[in-house]
Amino acid sequence: MLFRSVDDHVTNIIIRGHGSSDQIADVFVTLSGYAGVPAVFKWLSNPDGSAGLVLAFARLQDKWVMFDVQRHVVFRNRQGQLADVHELVRDPSLVDQQARGTIKGHAYSSLITAQALLPFAVPDTSRSQMQQPWARLRYELRHGIGLE
C-alpha cells in the first residue's frame, strides 16, 4: 500500500524532542486541546509558493490568536495583548517587528495576508481533537454512519 505522506503521533514527536514545522505545531495544538483551548494549525505560503510556514492558532480571550511555534513567536498587538488574526492582517508591520526575519528571502508579513487567512475558519473537528480518544471515537462513529 502506498501512503501520500508520513505522519507521526504527537507522543513520538514529544519523545524525540524535535520535528518538522507542522509536527511542532501539531504538538502545540494537541496539548492546547487537552488543556481545553481550541486550537488549529495552518500552512501558509506566499502567492508564488516560493516561501511558506506553519502557524498555530488558539482561541484565547474570545479571539483567535496566532503563534509561530517553530520560531517561538507570540504575536502581540500594539497594547501588548495577544493579537488576533484580524489585527495582524490589518497591520503587517506588527508581524515583521515580532517575527524578525524573512522566510526564504520574503518578508514574513507577505504570508500573513487577508487572502490567506480571511475569513478565518476552523473545522468542526480539528486535528488536535482527533488525537483525543473520546473525540476520535465520536468522530469515527459519526463518520461510519455518514454524519461526518
Protein Blocks (a to p, Z undefined) as FASTA:
>chain_A
ZZfbdcddfklmmmnopacfklmmmmmmmmmmmnopacdddddddfkopaccddddddee
hiacdddfknopacddfkopacdfklmmmmmmlmmmmnopaeehiafklmmcfklmpccd
ddfbdfklmmpmklmmmmmmmmmnopZZ
